Amino acid sequence: MHEKDSVLIIDDDPMHLRIYGWIVEAAGYRALAAQVELDKVVLPEETVDLVLLDYNLSGALSAVKTAELVRSRYAQAPILVLSDAYSMPDDIAPYVRGFVRKGDPAKLVERLREMLGSRS
């Protein structure tokens, strides 16, 4: 049996962390969560295979700053942005490999499988 790919979900809303955790796990991946506080986020020490980052963070820590932190900790893990926007916001584009609009779990799972492979 192989180890499941891990997806780190970063959001400022604990309910969103749970909901997206369920979606990620139902797709066969291991979900990890990091909740963004006003001006910080505690990233897990373990290796992650992909980061799912909410674009609309409240507080002083923006999605761009969070993406920079993610890059410094998990240089090889691709970042997939989750947003209410209709297209990828320009400021985050240089940091990420993909974009998914909120509210479409099937599309999210499709993008996870494209980026990680369907081996999980």
N, C-alpha and C positions, 0 to 999 in steps of 0.2 A: 504494500500500500504506500502510495506517495504522499508527501506532505502537501496540503492545500496551499495555493497561492494566498497571500494575505493582502487585504485591502484596508488601508488606513483611511478612515472617514474623519474629516475635519470640518466642524461646524460649531456655531455658537448656540445652537438650540438643542437641548438634550432630547427632545422628542424626535427631531430630524435625525439625530445620531442613532436612535433606536430604529426608526423606520428604515433608514438606508442600511443599517446593520442587518435587518431582517431580509431585505432585498438581496444584499450581497451574499448572505449565508444561504438563502434559498437557491441562489445561482451556483452554489457549490464552492464558494470561496470563504476564507476565514476573515471575519470582520474585526477590526480594531478601531477604537474610537479615541479621538482627542478633542476635548471641548475647548473652544476658544473663550478665554475670559476677556475682560475689558482690554488689557494690554499685553496678554501673554497666552501661550499655548504650551502645554507640556507634551512633548512628542515621545512616544515609546522608544526605549533603548533598542528593541529588537529590529531586525531587518524587515522591511515591507516591500512588497512587489509592485504595488500601485497605490497612489494617493488620490482619493476622491475629495476634492476641496470645494466647499460652498463659496461662491463669490460674494454673496451679500452678508458680510460679517458686521455686527454692530461693535461699537467701541473704537478704541484707538488702533487696534491691530487690523490692518486691511488684508484683503486676500493676496495682494501683491507682496506685502511684507511677509505674510505667512508662507507664500510660495518660495520666497527667498530662504526662509528658515528650513523649509522642507528640502530644498536643493542642497543646503549645507549639510543636512543630516543624512539624507537618502539620495545621493547623487545619481544613482542608476534607476530609481523608481520614477516611472512616468506619472505625471499629474493630469488628472481628468477633472475639469471644472464643471460644477453643477450650478446652474443659475436660472433665474426667471427671465433673463434677457432672451431675445430671439436669435442672437448670434454671439460669438465670442467677444467679450469686451476687449478693446484694443490694449489696455494697460497690462492685462494678465497674459495675453497671447505669447510673449516671448518665453514664458516660464512653463508652459503646459503643452501637452500633446493632443488634447482633445477637449471637447465641449459637449455637454448634454443639458438639454432644457429640463427643468424640474417638472414633475407630474407625468413622466412617461417611463415607468419602471421597465417596460419591455425594451425600450431604446437604451436605457442605462445598462441592462444586462447584455444587450448586443454589443455595446461599446466596450464593456469589461472583457467580454470574450474575444473581441478583436484585439484588444491591447494585451491581454494576458494569455490568450489561447484558451481552448475549451478542454484542457487536460484535467481540470479539477473536477 
